Amino acid sequence: MFPRSCRILLASPLILTLAACQDPDWANRAALQIGAPRAEAAAIRQRQTARFDGVPETRLLVEATQVLQDLGFTIEESAARHGVLAGAKDRDAVETPQVVGQVALTVALLVLGVRYDPIWDTDQIIRATLTTQPMGQRDAILRVSFERIVTNNKGGTRVEQLTEAEFSTGFFDRVRAGLARQA
């Protein structure tokens, strides 16, 4: 016969499974949480959106395209009549402190007899998506969002939304400056 501690250990998955059955709506709640928008989605959308008074939608889209290109983005998709534009740029993602930290960790663990395979970021693709919306004949709204797709030295990737205000604010400032030069 098994000792008491082994019996408890073997029985715990069964006990946990039965405990999960006590709440029949757990799957519905989980689905709602997984599919729910981020809590700060409205604030992010507000940061990513700017109104341009006295600027027709087509002029705004042309200036936004030029700003993206000035920033090094390649336009990948454009549906100007629908007010949609997407661009991307490739950048190096290697950061010296990250590499040094991973190598130091590898050496330290090796001294302890533990094998560790260091991982650091190598490349990134920064993507920008623009949408415009006319607000009458002479006004328009512009929304811009940025994300980066980071690849590490093992080939793994992760996607990060760049929602900080500095990204959209800096972009809108450049668009406004370009529009002011053309006025």
N, C-alpha and C positions, 0 to 999 in steps of 0.2 A: 504494500500500500504506500501511497505517496505521503510525504510529510505534510503537515498542515499548511505551511507556507507555499508549497508547490500546488496544493489543491486550490488555494485562494488565487494564486497566479493563473492557473489554468481556467478557473471559473470566471475571472474578471472580464474577458471579452463577452461571455454570455450575459453576464450581469449588465454590462454597459449596453449591449444590444437591446436587452429587454427594457432598460431605462429609457432608451430612445423611443421606444414604442409608446411610452406614456403620453407623448405629445403628438397627436395625429396630424397637426397642421405644420409640423416642423419643415416639411418640404416646401409648402407654399410660402412660408416666411423666408426661407432661405432663397427661394427663387426671386422674391420681391427685393431682398437685400442685394442679391447679385446683380440684378438688372436695374437697380435704382440709380438715378443720377447722383453724382457727387454732391455732398451737402453744400459745398460752396460753388455749385455750377452757375447760379445766377450772378454771383460776384465775378466769376471768371469771364462769363459772357459779357458783362458790362465793361470789364477792363479791355477786352479784345475788340470792342466796338466803338466807333467814333462817327459823329455826324459832321458832314461837311456842307455848310450852307453856301449857296451860290455856286456850287460846283455840280455840273451835270454828271450823271453816272458814267457815261463813256469817258469823259475827261479824267475823272477820278480813277477809273480802271487803268487808263493809259499811264497815268503818273505812278500808280501803285506798282504796275508792271516794271516801269523804269527803275523805281527804287529797289525792287527785288533784284533786278539785274545788276544794279550798282553794288548791292550787297554780296554779289557773287552767286546768286541763285540762277539755275537754269530752269526756264519755263518748261514744264513737262506736260501740262494739260491746260487748255484754255477753251472756255466756252463764253466768249465775251458777250454774246447776246443774252446769256443767262446770268451774267455777272459773276462767273466762277473762274478761278485761276489757281493753279498749283505749281509750285516750284520746289527744287531741292538743290542742295550743295553738299559735296563730300568734304570732310575735314578730318584731320588727324586727331585722335582722341587720347593719345598717349600722354599721361601726366607723370612726370618724374617721381613725385612723392609716392604715387600709387605703386609704381614699379619697384622703387627702393623698399617700400614697406613689404611688398609681397616677397621680394628676394630675402630680406632680413627675416621674415617669418619662416621662410623655407629653411634657411640656415639654422635658425634657433630650434626649429622642430627636428631637423636632422641631427643636431647635437643630442636631442632627447631620444633619438631613435625612431622618430615618426616621419613617415614619408608624406610630403605635402607637394602638390602640384600648383605652382603659382598661377594666378589669373589676373590679368589687367586689361583695361580697355585699349583697343588699337585703332579702330576707325569709327567714324560716325557719319550718318547722313542726317542733315537737318532739313526738314520739310516745312514748307509754308503753304497755307491754304488761305485764299482770299475770297470773300464774297461781297458783292455790292448789291445795294437795293435802292432804287429810286424813291425819293420822297417828294413827289411833285415834279415839276419841270426843271427846277434849278438846284435842288438839294439831293444829297445822296448819303447813304450810310455805308460804311466800310467795316467789315469784320476781318480780322487776321488771326490765325492761330498757328503756333509753331510746335513741332515735336522733333525729337531726335531719336534715331535708331542707332544704338551703340553695339558694336561687335567687339568681342574680347579675343585674346590670343588663342583661345580654344575653339573659336568659331561660333560661340553662343551669342545670341542677340537679346536685347531688351529695348523696349520702347518707353520713352519718357515724354510726357506732355510738358512743354515749357510754358507754364501759365503765369509766371511772375510778371508784374506790371511793366518792368523795364523792357521786355521784348516788344510788347504792343505799343507802349508809349514812345519808345525810340523810333519804331517804324512810322507811327502817325506823325511824329515831329518831322521826319524826313519827307513824308508825303506833303505835309503842309508847307515846308520850305520850298519844295519843288513847284507846288502850285503858286506860291507867292512869286517865284522867279518868272513864271509864265504870265502873271497878271499884268 
